[in-house]
Amino acid sequence: MNLLRDWLFAATAVFFCAAVQAQRASPSSELRAFSEQRIRHQKTLGFALGGYALANIAAGSIAAGQTSGETKYFHQMNVYWNLFNLGIAGIGLLNSRKANADNETLAQAIRRHETMKQVLLLNAGLDVAYVVGGAYLRERSHSHPDKSDQLQGYGKSIMLQGGFLLAFDLVNYFVFKSRGDKQEIKLISAGPMGVGLVIPIR
């Protein structure tokens, strides 16, 4: 009797391990779609931010050479700011190119989805700080008349760029959340081997 029980236990363990390995090697169509959607969105973010940055760099470089005073500094800061944006967009596109939906487990896909939402919210908080920082520079221009044009121009540019990024990050956060959270909850509810699991989704 004990021998039969041990044999059944061993057979069950082998079957369970095989099922887990199969899930890792070949993710379900729902899991693959969930991961592919995140990767596509990340690529869209990179291309959109990169295109915006290139347009600002081109326009700002031309305008800065044709204007003077506050307007010149405004366009200068647009160029400086968007060189940074272009770098961020490039890094994001590089990471999205390396991502492979076929190699992601359920845990990895969920963690990356949640991380993406947290990054967008963190960026939105930084964007608010940029707008406030730009307003501070403009305010300082009144007490520094010798640098008034520079502070006013830089301040206006930072407020504009921060405002754009705030809208950009918040829109993409809500799009990301509305598209992915339903799929995420469905995948978590099903769970491996049909086991249900519920976790809070921010």
Disulfide bonds with the S-S distance in Angstrom:
none
